[in-house]
Amino acid sequence: MSVLLRQFPTILNPHFMAAFVAVVMSLVSSISAVAGPWSVVKVNGREYVTDENVNSFYKFERFAKEESDRVFRHPSLIMSWKTGSQAIYINNIKFNLSFPIVEQGGKAMISIVDLAKLVDPVLRPSYIKKPISFDAVVIDAGHGAHDSGAKGVKGYEKNYTLDLSRKLEAELKARGFKTVMTRSTDVFLTLGQRVAIANKTKNAIFVSIHFNSSGTKTANGIETYSLAPQGTSSTNGGSPWSSFLNGNIRDKENIALATSVHAHVVHEFKSIDRGIKRARFNVLRGINKPAILFEGGFITNPTEGAKIDDDAHRLRLAASIATAIQKFKGAVGKKKR
Ligand SMILES: [Zn+2]
């Protein structure tokens, strides 16, 4: 929890949080009046927009500055930034930026890349141009066969991913979706084979299921990855990539899908929020439809690992992801007013 969020205790109100989860993917009804235009500021060759510009564009009701903190308030949404930080919070959910918030002349500025590829599609998913119209979900159970994935306190990752994927398949079917499993047994698939299955499935989104591991037993929580936009670094480091990848076609839907699933699950399970992250995993790079990689907790953590080992917990997790996907569909399918 950032200092800044502690200054706004209402965000911790459970009613507020519940409202957020319901509302975050359908904010267009509230944040749709756009004042514009954007004025771009260059800092060290990179393009940014100011806090004040963001405030006026989205017509937030209140905008507060205090030293390095910025808080934008709307009846159903609070967004907060801190200069120098490479993460922002939208209704208590952590988003990792591609570039830190910079400060110039008392103004906190966000990069155009983060504005266009993160903030805007999250605040206004229904403004995503030509979103995919999907009725199918490709479910990718991570690992398999000799690739057992991480070794947890109670079992191997490949077994948990397969079981959660099967449960997710049932939950999605119950909600009227078609499903395709990249694997439904304990077999090995290359990442390329997984991508090929996703790409040949029409009107679909792609969800890769994994569980986390760490040498530090205390590490826990949920994180969700979407493909890093062109010209940015991954959240976990490395230098920026200039090349445009196939998966970058869906940048806006990728982040909106990641937000929908991540925020819903983190809220429902009151999990540690490790944030929505960016990466160029092979399984995300080449997919021509909205795609995410979901890490449903640490199997190396004794407490979290025991939960993940529990069948009832995995069933709840599957239901939670399925509901989030349903909400995502409703949010991006909505027509602009
Ligand atoms: Zn994995």
Residues whose N, C-alpha, C, O or C-beta is under 5 A from the ligand:
A	BS01	ZN	G142 G149 H210 F211
